[in-house]
Amino acid sequence: MKYNKSILKNGLRLVTVPIEGNPAVTVLVFVEAGSKYETKRESGISHFLEHMVFKGTTKRPQASLISRELDSIGAHYNAFTGQEFTGYYAKVDKRHTALALDIVSDMYVDPLLPTTEIEKEKGVIIEELRMYQDMPHRHVQDLFIELVYGDQPAGWRIVGNEDTVKSFTREDFVDYRSRHYVAPATTVIVSGSFDETTIAADVEKAFSKIAGTAKALKTKVAEAQTAPAAKVHFRETDQTHLVLGVRSFDMFSKYDPALKVLSTVLGRGMSSRLFTKLRDEMGVCYYVNADHDTYTDTGLFTVSAGVDNKRVEEVIGVIMGELRRLTTELVPSAELQKAKDFMLGTTVLGLETSDSQAEFFGMQEILRGKIRSFDEISAEILAVTAEDLQNVAKLIFTDAGLNLALVGRYQNADTFMPLLKF
């Protein structure tokens, strides 16, 4: 996979990913603005703004004009917000590259943000928030984040809360955009089949009106925990959804490759340890997975599952046992190699399209500020040893960083505290 990176005169970063023979082109714009960049009163504004850019621009003053134009060429288009970024994209037939760039840049640079649309969209976002609360497997993830990070940006929901969503005015969006939607915080990725001789000039022209002022910074996460913690949310569910996890390391850590392999051994794929134990042998769940989620200043190693209400404590005990086992036993060489091959294989399969490659390169640039090739990432994974896994397991699997969140028929989190001991 080839790519080229350049920095335009106004400070905007451009990453181009030519894919020979690909019939499609993806135009993706990332901005370093997400829920971690918000104040408490602004909680949810990054996500709300993501909605609002689709509501009209000076050139296309109605939402229907934007959607109709993109639909008329069969485009795939959307936007998404995370803790540390917001992204906007359109994937089109390569014949429509110029139009895709024009529309995406128009929404990003020149949204109207009409007050009437803001008021209507408040209802949409509140219903989105309620929808997530009605999905126990999703809600438990929010509960876990709140438990770990508490009342700081890292612990707030990306969508915000009903009070903040209802409070936003047009002036709030204008102010937020002026601080964050600036050229040095923006990365444009063009991936697929396009004219490599003109694309830089095309992008520079499309984003010529973007401000070149310095980007606003986020507040660093405060890590403060000395003992295990648990949090429950009572619901009359037919199964209990849980997240059991520990604080780990950020994406720049030397331990990151080992932690990714460790999560694969434990809970990625149908032959992973937890899937085999909980689903195949015990028959107590439909889904179970392990993840190592990293950010620029923090990381979390988690196990998520939806399990039989009657056997929750038993399942927690089994998960804790598997975590302890990783600290005392070396992962056998065949199992370690299988995990590595799984990771590299799924990564390759996940990079078959222009949009997946745009995200692969764009996420690295917007978060790391540095792009690593697939070969470089592969080499890091292949270099991980069984001793590396055991050493990092000993570092993170400690009582001081242990957390448990559950959604189910439970009123008291203290019920589970005796189980939270390594």
Residue pairs with C-beta under 8 A, 6 or more apart in sequence:
1 17
1 351
1 357
1 373
1 374
2 17
2 18
3 15
3 16
3 17
3 361
3 371
4 15
4 16
4 18
4 196
5 13
5 14
5 15
5 16
5 365
5 371
6 13
6 14
6 200
7 13
7 14
8 14
8 183
8 200
8 203
8 204
8 207
9 204
10 183
10 207
10 208
10 210
10 212
11 182
11 183
11 184
11 212
12 183
12 184
12 186
12 187
12 188
12 203
12 204
12 207
12 210
13 186
13 187
13 188
13 365
14 187
14 188
14 189
14 190
14 199
14 200
14 203
15 187
15 188
15 189
15 190
15 361
15 362
15 365
15 371
16 189
16 190
16 191
16 194
16 196
16 199
16 200
17 189
17 190
17 191
17 192
17 354
17 357
17 358
17 361
18 192
18 193
18 194
18 196
19 191
19 192
19 193
19 354
19 357
20 193
21 193
22 94
22 192
22 193
22 353
22 354
23 93
23 94
23 192
23 193
24 91
24 92
24 93
24 94
24 192
24 193
24 353
24 354
24 355
25 91
25 92
25 93
25 94
25 96
25 97
25 100
25 190
25 191
25 192
25 193
25 194
25 354
26 89
26 90
26 91
26 92
26 189
26 190
26 191
26 192
26 353
26 354
26 355
26 357
26 358
27 89
27 90
27 91
27 92
27 97
27 100
27 101
27 104
27 188
27 189
27 190
27 358
28 87
28 88
28 89
28 104
28 188
28 189
28 190
28 191
28 355
28 358
28 359
28 362
29 87
29 88
29 89
29 104
29 105
29 108
29 186
29 187
29 188
29 189
30 85
30 86
30 87
30 186
30 187
30 188
30 189
30 362
30 363
30 365
30 366
31 85
31 86
31 87
31 108
31 180
31 181
31 185
31 186
31 187
31 366
32 84
32 85
32 180
32 185
32 186
32 215
32 366
33 46
33 85
33 86
33 176
33 180
33 181
33 185
34 46
34 81
34 82
34 83
34 84
34 85
34 86
34 158
35 43
35 44
35 46
35 47
35 81
35 82
35 83
35 153
35 156
35 157
35 158
35 160
36 83
36 84
36 153
36 154
36 218
36 219
36 221
36 295
37 46
37 84
37 153
37 180
37 216
37 218
38 44
38 45
38 46
38 153
38 156
40 151
40 156
41 164
41 167
42 164
42 172
42 176
43 153
43 156
43 157
43 160
43 161
43 164
44 125
44 156
44 157
44 158
44 159
44 160
44 161
44 164
44 165
45 160
45 164
45 168
45 172
45 173
45 176
46 81
46 86
46 158
46 176
47 81
47 86
47 125
47 158
47 159
47 160
48 121
48 125
48 160
48 165
48 168
48 173
49 86
49 173
49 176
49 177
50 79
50 80
50 81
50 86
50 88
51 79
51 121
51 124
51 125
52 111
52 113
52 117
52 118
52 121
52 173
53 79
53 88
53 107
53 108
53 111
54 63
54 66
54 67
54 79
54 107
55 63
55 111
55 112
55 113
55 114
55 117
55 121
56 62
56 63
56 65
56 66
56 111
56 112
56 114
56 117
57 66
57 106
57 107
57 110
57 111
57 112
58 110
58 112
59 106
59 110
60 66
60 69
60 103
60 106
61 112
63 117
66 103
66 107
69 99
69 103
70 77
70 90
70 103
73 92
73 93
73 96
73 99
74 92
74 93
75 90
75 91
75 92
75 96
75 100
76 90
76 91
76 92
76 355
77 89
77 90
77 91
77 104
78 89
79 86
79 87
79 88
79 89
80 86
80 87
81 87
81 158
82 158
83 153
83 154
83 158
83 295
84 218
84 295
84 296
84 366
84 367
85 363
85 366
85 367
87 359
87 362
88 104
88 107
88 108
89 104
89 355
89 358
90 100
90 103
90 104
91 100
91 353
91 354
91 355
92 99
92 100
94 192
94 193
94 194
97 190
97 192
97 194
97 195
98 202
101 190
101 202
101 203
101 206
102 206
105 203
105 206
105 207
108 181
108 186
108 207
108 210
109 206
109 207
109 209
109 210
110 209
111 177
113 170
113 173
113 174
114 170
115 169
115 170
118 168
118 169
118 170
118 173
122 165
122 166
122 168
125 159
125 160
125 165
126 162
126 165
126 166
128 159
129 157
129 159
129 160
129 161
129 162
129 165
132 138
132 139
132 142
132 159
133 139
136 235
136 237
136 241
136 306
136 407
136 408
137 241
137 287
137 304
137 306
139 233
139 241
139 407
140 233
140 241
140 242
140 243
140 304
140 405
140 406
140 407
141 243
141 304
142 157
143 231
143 233
143 243
143 405
143 406
143 407
144 231
144 243
144 245
144 302
144 403
144 405
145 154
145 155
145 157
146 155
146 156
146 157
146 231
147 229
147 230
147 231
147 403
147 405
148 154
148 155
148 225
148 229
148 245
148 247
148 300
148 403
149 155
149 221
152 219
152 221
152 222
153 218
153 219
153 221
154 221
154 295
154 298
159 165
178 211
179 216
180 215
180 216
181 210
181 211
182 210
182 211
182 212
182 213
182 214
182 215
183 207
183 210
183 211
183 212
183 213
184 212
184 213
184 214
184 215
185 215
185 216
186 207
186 210
187 362
187 365
187 366
188 203
188 207
189 358
189 361
189 362
189 365
190 199
190 203
190 358
191 354
191 355
191 357
191 358
191 361
192 354
220 297
221 295
221 297
221 298
223 247
223 298
225 247
225 400
225 401
225 403
226 400
227 399
227 400
228 399
228 400
228 402
228 403
228 404
228 417
228 420
228 421
229 402
229 403
229 404
230 403
230 404
230 405
230 406
230 413
230 414
230 416
230 417
230 420
231 403
231 404
231 405
231 406
231 413
232 405
232 406
232 407
232 408
232 410
232 411
232 412
232 413
232 416
233 405
233 406
233 407
234 408
234 409
234 410
234 411
235 407
235 408
235 409
236 409
237 309
237 407
237 408
237 409
238 309
239 285
239 306
239 307
239 308
239 309
239 408
240 306
240 307
240 308
240 309
240 312
240 406
240 407
240 408
240 409
240 410
241 304
241 305
241 306
241 307
241 406
241 407
241 408
242 304
242 305
242 306
242 307
242 312
242 315
242 316
242 404
242 405
242 406
242 407
242 408
243 302
243 303
243 304
243 403
243 404
243 405
243 406
244 302
244 303
244 316
244 319
244 320
244 402
244 403
244 404
245 300
245 301
245 302
245 303
245 402
245 403
246 300
246 301
246 302
246 396
246 397
246 398
246 401
246 402
246 403
247 298
247 299
247 300
247 396
247 401
247 403
248 255
248 259
248 292
248 294
248 299
248 300
248 301
248 396
248 401
249 255
249 256
249 259
249 294
249 299
249 396
250 294
250 295
250 296
250 297
250 298
250 299
251 294
251 295
251 296
251 299
251 367
251 368
252 296
252 368
253 259
253 294
253 299
255 392
255 395
256 292
256 294
256 299
257 380
257 381
257 383
257 384
258 384
258 388
258 389
258 391
258 392
259 292
259 299
259 301
259 392
259 396
260 292
260 343
260 381
261 336
261 339
261 340
261 343
261 381
261 384
261 388
261 389
262 292
262 301
262 326
262 389
262 392
262 393
263 290
263 291
263 292
263 301
264 272
264 290
264 339
264 340
264 342
264 343
265 272
265 273
265 326
265 331
265 335
265 336
265 339
265 389
266 272
266 273
266 274
266 290
266 303
266 322
266 323
266 326
267 273
267 274
267 275
267 288
267 289
267 290
267 291
267 303
268 289
268 290
268 339
268 342
268 343
269 275
269 342
270 276
271 338
272 290
273 322
274 288
274 289
274 290
274 303
274 305
274 319
274 322
275 288
275 289
277 318
277 322
278 284
278 285
278 288
278 305
278 307
278 315
278 318
278 319
279 285
279 286
279 288
282 311
282 315
282 318
284 307
284 308
284 311
284 314
284 315
285 305
285 306
285 307
285 308
285 315
286 306
287 304
287 305
287 306
288 303
288 304
288 305
289 303
289 304
289 305
290 301
290 302
290 303
290 304
291 300
291 301
291 302
291 304
292 299
292 300
292 301
292 302
293 299
293 300
293 302
295 367
296 367
296 368
301 396
303 319
303 323
305 315
305 319
307 315
308 315
309 408
309 409
312 406
312 408
313 415
313 416
313 419
316 404
316 416
316 419
317 419
320 419
320 420
320 421
320 422
323 393
323 397
323 422
324 397
324 422
326 389
326 390
326 393
326 397
327 390
327 393
327 394
327 397
327 422
328 390
329 390
330 386
330 387
330 389
330 390
331 339
331 386
331 389
331 390
332 386
333 386
336 384
336 385
336 386
336 389
340 381
340 382
340 384
343 381
344 378
344 381
344 382
347 374
347 377
347 378
348 374
350 356
350 360
351 357
351 360
351 374
361 371
364 370
364 371
364 372
365 371
397 422
398 422
399 420
399 421
399 422
402 420
402 422
404 413
404 416
404 419
404 420
406 413
406 416
